[in-house]
């Protein structure tokens, strides 16, 4: 079922627009992840420990969680290869057979390469109209151009179709225009970086001089573009202006705050939205989850760690808490 523009009212439109350009904000936060490279890493010991965890009497879930939530994604890929070489078995499939529910989903996501994880999430979102807006915007707007380029390549390889073709067939109206524009601008951003000049049709380059008159004009144009049939105003603006310009126009939020809001929303539902929790905690744990935790505590007066403790139940709680890492006092 295709995602319709009918759900894209003015308030949602403005929410989506306020999040464009977030990928450009990530670099300012450095590598404030909760999960770092494990210094005393032994690929052989980890592979052996995981083998024991799934072949002994009962599945040792705590051992699986301990290993996978304390190793970087690169180290987890090395463990997967070592496991395959020593046992002639695929680690992901072996763990998938041993686990179930949300813990299985977490472990599968931890073992996938980043681009494959994003491609799978994007595909799922485009095929489910209820989540298409949030997930597609999140991935297309918060990944850097190289990350998105790799995601789109994996998408084509794994699903034998271009992401733009799925966007065209599964969405319509304003949402379709926006998603297609985001894919285009990320590609041209990447081409511009590689050639050290902005690609044709991409974002304006930032010269270091702020054009306050243009910023004021854009704000007025956006204020007028609150009704239907106004996408011709805001789609080009938000996908072509450089991020520094958009920040001056007060239309871009910082990336950690965006994810803090999404995590809070996921935890406020009657049943926590585990798909959102898993996707954000795993995709940001090596990037800026410390900053997300700080924004969460600042805005909601309660730590992300405590919120997860209160809302999340079952086997997956220990894994999500391990990714979050610690309490914020």
Phi, psi and omega per residue, in radians:
X1 nan 2.267 -3.056
X2 -1.358 2.622 3.090
X3 -1.387 2.222 -3.022
X4 -1.721 2.648 3.053
X5 -1.330 -0.118 -3.106
X6 -1.110 -0.453 3.139
X7 -1.473 -0.084 -3.019
X8 -1.576 1.222 3.103
X9 -1.250 3.025 -3.105
X10 -0.974 -0.731 -3.093
X11 -1.144 -0.722 3.121
X12 -1.213 -0.650 3.089
X13 -1.011 -0.833 -3.123
X14 -1.148 -0.623 3.109
X15 -1.094 -0.798 3.137
X16 -1.101 -0.804 -3.108
X17 -1.076 -0.607 -3.100
X18 -1.209 -0.215 -3.097
X19 -1.793 -0.068 3.139
X20 -1.202 2.566 3.140
X21 1.479 0.094 -3.082
X22 -1.132 -0.500 -3.138
X23 -1.051 -0.576 -3.129
X24 -1.259 -0.322 -3.125
X25 -1.496 -0.350 -3.020
X26 -1.055 -0.724 -3.033
X27 -1.043 -0.503 -3.112
X28 -1.147 -0.360 -3.107
X29 -1.618 -0.040 3.097
X30 1.181 -2.486 -3.135
X31 -1.997 1.054 -3.107
X32 -1.482 0.938 3.116
X33 -1.513 2.794 3.071
X34 -1.544 -0.314 -3.105
X35 -1.978 2.030 -3.121
X36 -1.980 2.986 3.063
X37 -1.056 2.258 -3.120
X38 -1.349 2.081 -2.986
X39 -1.201 -0.699 -3.123
X40 -1.627 0.767 -3.036
X41 -1.249 2.260 3.028
X42 -2.289 1.844 -3.073
X43 -1.079 -0.625 3.135
X44 -1.152 -0.802 -3.132
X45 -1.109 -0.713 -3.131
X46 -1.166 -0.734 3.123
X47 -1.107 -0.720 3.123
X48 -1.162 -0.697 -3.134
X49 -1.129 -0.711 3.114
X50 -1.168 -0.648 3.100
X51 -1.096 -0.771 3.109
X52 -1.110 -0.614 -3.089
X53 -1.127 -0.478 -3.082
X54 -1.910 -0.074 -3.130
X55 -2.006 -0.115 3.131
X56 -1.405 -2.896 3.097
X57 -1.345 1.819 -3.069
X58 1.421 2.737 -3.127
X59 -1.498 2.230 3.124
X60 -1.523 1.482 -3.089
X61 -1.128 -0.639 -3.119
X62 -1.125 -0.627 3.112
X63 -1.183 -0.717 3.128
X64 -1.084 -0.815 3.136
X65 -1.117 -0.742 -3.104
X66 -1.056 -0.755 -3.128
X67 -1.219 -0.925 -2.964
X68 -1.284 -0.446 3.128
X69 -1.641 0.120 3.089
X70 -2.154 0.244 3.101
X71 -2.188 2.512 3.100
X72 -1.181 2.887 -3.135
X73 -1.058 -0.671 3.103
X74 -1.085 -0.739 3.122
X75 -1.166 -0.640 3.113
X76 -1.133 -0.624 3.079
X77 -1.161 -0.644 3.084
X78 -1.142 -0.687 3.098
X79 -1.096 -0.745 3.141
X80 -1.045 -0.772 -3.136
X81 -1.169 -0.717 3.131
X82 -1.125 -0.710 3.122
X83 -1.069 -0.755 3.136
X84 -1.096 -0.772 -3.110
X85 -1.141 -0.656 -3.044
X86 -1.493 -0.482 -3.045
X87 -2.035 -0.191 -3.041
X88 1.061 0.448 3.103
X89 -2.174 2.607 3.087
X90 -1.425 2.139 -3.081
X91 -1.064 -0.766 -3.108
X92 -1.059 -0.809 -3.132
X93 -1.175 -0.628 3.137
X94 -1.146 -0.740 3.124
X95 -1.257 -0.611 3.107
X96 -1.075 -0.661 3.129
X97 -1.263 -0.454 -3.069
X98 -1.566 -0.355 -3.040
X99 -2.029 3.052 3.106
X100 -2.692 2.974 3.034
X101 1.127 -2.607 -3.062
X102 -1.221 -0.517 3.081
X103 -1.133 -0.691 3.071
X104 -1.060 -0.761 3.139
X105 -1.079 -0.703 3.136
X106 -1.127 -0.819 -3.112
X107 -1.121 -0.715 3.102
X108 -1.066 -0.755 -3.131
X109 -1.160 -0.657 3.137
X110 -1.151 -0.543 -3.076
X111 -1.569 -0.204 3.115
X112 -1.412 2.519 2.954
X113 -1.032 2.637 -3.064
X114 -0.947 -0.827 -3.093
X115 -1.116 -0.642 3.125
X116 -1.193 -0.702 3.100
X117 -1.074 -0.818 3.139
X118 -1.129 -0.715 -3.136
X119 -1.100 -0.712 3.123
X120 -1.146 -0.744 3.120
X121 -1.123 -0.716 3.139
X122 -1.143 -0.756 3.128
X123 -1.066 -0.818 3.134
X124 -1.046 -0.731 -3.123
X125 -1.122 -0.769 -3.099
X126 -1.183 -0.389 3.123
X127 -1.617 -0.083 3.133
X128 -2.221 1.893 -2.996
X129 -1.101 -0.442 -3.080
X130 -1.278 -0.342 -3.111
X131 -2.065 0.005 -3.024
X132 -1.027 -0.779 -3.066
X133 -1.088 -1.012 -3.057
X134 -1.039 -0.892 -3.022
X135 -1.243 -0.798 -3.118
X136 -1.103 -0.771 3.109
X137 -1.108 -0.750 -3.130
X138 -1.011 -0.824 -3.088
X139 -1.261 -0.808 -3.072
X140 -1.249 -0.494 -3.062
X141 -1.701 -0.329 -3.061
X142 -1.926 -0.076 3.068
X143 -1.612 2.547 3.100
X144 -1.213 2.805 3.126
X145 -0.926 -0.794 3.100
X146 -1.105 -0.673 3.119
X147 -1.105 -0.764 -3.120
X148 -1.204 -0.653 3.115
X149 -1.048 -0.754 3.124
X150 -1.174 -0.698 3.108
X151 -1.036 -0.783 -3.119
X152 -1.170 -0.599 3.098
X153 -1.173 -0.747 3.111
X154 -1.152 -0.688 3.113
X155 -0.968 -0.834 -3.127
X156 -1.138 -0.722 -3.108
X157 -1.162 -0.807 -3.039
X158 -1.317 -0.625 -3.021
X159 -1.936 0.001 3.080
X160 0.990 0.628 3.084
X161 -2.732 2.557 3.073
X162 -1.264 2.493 3.100
X163 -1.039 -0.640 -3.128
X164 -1.122 -0.529 3.104
X165 -1.214 -0.689 3.086
X166 -1.188 -0.682 3.091
X167 -1.047 -0.745 -3.127
X168 -1.148 -0.684 -3.076
X169 -1.491 -0.449 -3.019
X170 -1.807 -0.153 3.129
X171 -2.265 2.991 3.066
X172 -2.713 3.045 3.058
X173 1.077 -2.469 -3.064
X174 -1.078 -0.749 -3.124
X175 -1.037 -0.777 3.135
X176 -1.083 -0.803 3.130
X177 -1.004 -0.759 -3.085
X178 -1.183 -0.802 -3.111
X179 -1.123 -0.738 3.114
X180 -1.138 -0.677 3.116
X181 -1.155 -0.669 3.121
X182 -1.129 -0.759 3.102
X183 -1.064 -0.751 -3.122
X184 -1.128 -0.769 -3.053
X185 -1.258 -0.572 3.098
X186 -1.157 -0.665 3.121
X187 -1.167 -0.751 -3.124
X188 -1.264 -0.536 3.027
X189 -1.048 -0.780 -3.126
X190 -1.135 -0.780 3.128
X191 -1.088 -0.663 3.127
X192 -1.138 -0.677 3.117
X193 -1.160 -0.726 -3.096
X194 -1.173 -0.541 -3.129
X195 -1.725 0.028 -3.124
X196 1.079 0.446 3.067
X197 -2.661 2.636 -3.121
X198 -1.120 2.378 3.107
X199 -1.273 2.661 3.121
X200 -1.088 2.250 -3.140
X201 1.523 -0.025 -3.124
X202 -1.605 -2.809 -3.126
X203 -1.259 2.694 2.986
X204 -1.091 2.511 3.066
X205 -1.382 2.724 -3.120
X206 -1.747 2.021 -3.075
X207 -1.534 -0.128 -3.077
X208 1.680 -0.164 3.126
X209 -1.887 2.178 -3.109
X210 -1.519 2.196 3.104
X211 -1.636 1.562 -3.084
X212 -1.160 -0.558 3.101
X213 -1.117 -0.743 3.121
X214 -1.164 -0.678 3.114
X215 -1.072 -0.750 3.131
X216 -1.140 -0.689 3.097
X217 -1.083 -0.726 -3.127
X218 -1.156 -0.712 3.112
X219 -1.057 -0.785 3.134
X220 -1.114 -0.686 3.141
X221 -1.125 -0.694 3.132
X222 -1.205 -0.641 3.108
X223 -1.121 -0.574 3.096
X224 -1.351 -0.428 -3.064
X225 -1.558 1.000 -3.106
X226 -1.876 -0.034 -3.108
X227 -1.940 -2.993 3.102
X228 -1.203 2.810 3.071
X229 1.043 0.602 3.130
X230 -1.988 0.117 -3.079
X231 -1.089 -0.415 3.123
X232 -1.121 -0.362 3.107
X233 -1.456 -0.932 -2.940
X234 -1.577 -0.445 3.112
X235 -1.102 -0.894 3.104
X236 -1.095 -0.676 -3.081
X237 -1.078 -0.885 -3.038
X238 -1.343 -0.242 3.121
X239 -1.846 -0.122 -3.113
X240 -2.009 -0.467 3.114
X241 -1.251 2.568 3.110
X242 -1.284 2.675 -3.054
X243 -0.988 -0.656 -3.129
X244 -1.080 -0.688 3.104
X245 -1.119 -0.772 -3.109
X246 -1.157 -0.597 3.093
X247 -1.105 -0.732 3.122
X248 -1.106 -0.521 3.119
X249 -1.447 0.069 3.077
X250 1.027 0.772 -3.131
X251 -2.110 0.006 -3.141
X252 -2.064 2.258 3.044
X253 -1.579 2.846 3.079
X254 -1.363 2.655 -3.040
X255 -1.039 -0.851 -3.137
X256 -1.018 -0.663 3.132
X257 -1.159 -0.684 3.095
X258 -0.998 -0.851 -3.116
X259 -1.245 -0.564 3.059
X260 -1.061 -0.758 3.095
X261 -1.065 -0.767 -3.122
X262 -1.135 -0.700 3.113
X263 -1.147 -0.725 3.134
X264 -1.095 -0.766 3.109
X265 -1.053 -0.732 -3.124
X266 -1.131 -0.571 -3.114
X267 -1.455 -0.294 -3.111
X268 -1.489 -0.211 -3.136
X269 -1.214 2.740 -3.136
X270 -0.923 -0.829 2.983
X271 -1.961 2.159 -3.099
X272 -0.882 2.475 3.097
X273 -1.419 1.593 -3.033
X274 -1.155 -0.541 3.128
X275 -1.070 -0.764 3.123
X276 -1.181 -0.806 -3.138
X277 -1.023 -0.829 -3.112
X278 -1.115 -0.814 -3.087
X279 -1.081 -0.802 -3.067
X280 -1.261 -0.816 -3.102
X281 -1.093 -0.682 -3.133
X282 -1.311 -0.721 -3.089
X283 -1.277 -0.387 -3.083
X284 -1.921 -0.085 -3.028
X285 -1.155 -0.361 3.104
X286 -1.869 0.168 -3.077
X287 -2.072 -1.157 -3.000
X288 -2.626 0.505 -3.093
X289 -1.144 -0.501 3.062
X290 -1.082 -0.716 3.119
X291 -1.215 -0.636 3.088
X292 -1.116 -0.748 3.088
X293 -1.028 -0.739 -3.133
X294 -1.122 -0.764 3.113
X295 -1.141 -0.659 3.130
X296 -1.086 -0.849 -3.120
X297 -1.143 -0.702 -3.121
X298 -1.128 -0.736 -3.050
X299 -1.445 -0.653 -2.988
X300 -1.891 -0.060 3.050
X301 1.246 0.187 3.133
X302 -2.525 2.493 -3.073
X303 -1.256 2.700 3.062
X304 -1.112 -0.670 -3.125
X305 -1.065 -0.847 3.123
X306 -1.117 -0.666 3.132
X307 -1.117 -0.698 3.085
X308 -1.159 -0.718 3.117
X309 -1.033 -0.721 -3.080
X310 -1.305 -0.626 -2.992
X311 -1.683 -0.582 -3.015
X312 -1.575 2.330 -3.138
X313 -2.151 2.898 3.030
X314 1.493 -2.972 -3.058
X315 -1.085 -0.480 -3.045
X316 -1.339 -0.216 -3.093
X317 -1.042 -0.793 -3.099
X318 -1.107 -0.620 -3.137
X319 -1.203 -0.778 -3.135
X320 -1.179 -0.675 3.092
X321 -1.150 -0.629 3.117
X322 -1.136 -0.660 3.108
X323 -1.222 -0.684 3.090
X324 -1.154 -0.642 2.974
X325 1.589 -0.998 -2.983
X326 -2.728 2.878 3.081
X327 -1.310 2.538 3.023
X328 -1.846 2.001 -3.062
X329 -1.493 nan nan
